[in-house]
């Protein structure tokens, strides 16, 4: 049974530690034999000369439906809902998210597919469409107003491997496509992630390295850089 093989070795959801870099932690928790009703997570990212903190919570409304909330030190608040199910060795998740702060509104609609290749290796593809509205604070002439209303198609292909019952390794490749009008030379942005997660009782610390063209947080601009993210998930 899938939930007793690869998923049975997990204890929490990773928008993301299998899905830390795709989702928040409650998905995997609900794929085990003892699903959690509430999961908390926090993380700190060093970006240039500043630190960005994030705190989030996921609530399992039913065995398949999860409601989530997350806020960071930029005062960007994100609310989401997801619905997932298993079929043999495949995992499916459809989700929607709305995030905002004083400068921007962001809407996401997405789908995640995962496949348990072996009891220790999991492959996944996350894809979602994003609408960005930054017209709250910027008024531009009509001919360049597209800057305020950007649309992006985001994709992540990844693999997670359980080296040991207490150690998990993950690799992601991310490709973002600007689908609306823009003033850049290229409409594509790419980056990759490398991660290590310690699967300890009650707490799961992790470190993630990201390099390429990406946003360190949804409300931030795309930049070509690299950073190290440290965080942990609480598992009660």
Secondary structure as the mmCIF struct_conf table of DSSP 4:
data_model
#
loop_
_struct_conf.conf_type_id
_struct_conf.id
_struct_conf.beg_label_comp_id
_struct_conf.beg_label_asym_id
_struct_conf.beg_label_seq_id
_struct_conf.end_label_comp_id
_struct_conf.end_label_asym_id
_struct_conf.end_label_seq_id
HELX_RH_3T_P HELX_RH_3T_P1 UNK A 2 UNK A 4
TURN_TY1_P TURN_TY1_P1 UNK A 5 UNK A 6
HELX_RH_3T_P HELX_RH_3T_P2 UNK A 7 UNK A 9
BEND BEND1 UNK A 12 UNK A 12
BEND BEND2 UNK A 19 UNK A 19
TURN_TY1_P TURN_TY1_P2 UNK A 20 UNK A 22
BEND BEND3 UNK A 23 UNK A 23
TURN_TY1_P TURN_TY1_P3 UNK A 25 UNK A 25
HELX_RH_AL_P HELX_RH_AL_P1 UNK A 26 UNK A 29
TURN_TY1_P TURN_TY1_P4 UNK A 30 UNK A 31
BEND BEND4 UNK A 32 UNK A 34
BEND BEND5 UNK A 37 UNK A 37
STRN STRN1 UNK A 38 UNK A 47
TURN_TY1_P TURN_TY1_P5 UNK A 48 UNK A 49
STRN STRN2 UNK A 50 UNK A 60
BEND BEND6 UNK A 61 UNK A 64
STRN STRN3 UNK A 65 UNK A 72
TURN_TY1_P TURN_TY1_P6 UNK A 73 UNK A 74
STRN STRN4 UNK A 77 UNK A 87
TURN_TY1_P TURN_TY1_P7 UNK A 88 UNK A 89
STRN STRN5 UNK A 90 UNK A 100
BEND BEND7 UNK A 102 UNK A 103
STRN STRN6 UNK A 105 UNK A 116
BEND BEND8 UNK A 117 UNK A 120
STRN STRN7 UNK A 121 UNK A 133
TURN_TY1_P TURN_TY1_P8 UNK A 135 UNK A 137
HELX_RH_3T_P HELX_RH_3T_P3 UNK A 142 UNK A 148
STRN STRN8 UNK A 149 UNK A 164
TURN_TY1_P TURN_TY1_P9 UNK A 165 UNK A 166
STRN STRN9 UNK A 167 UNK A 178
BEND BEND9 UNK A 180 UNK A 180
BEND BEND10 UNK A 183 UNK A 185
BEND BEND11 UNK A 187 UNK A 187
STRN STRN10 UNK A 188 UNK A 198
BEND BEND12 UNK A 201 UNK A 202
STRN STRN11 UNK A 203 UNK A 214
BEND BEND13 UNK A 216 UNK A 217
TURN_TY1_P TURN_TY1_P10 UNK A 218 UNK A 219
BEND BEND14 UNK A 220 UNK A 220
HELX_LH_PP_P HELX_LH_PP_P1 UNK A 221 UNK A 222
STRN STRN12 UNK A 223 UNK A 234
#
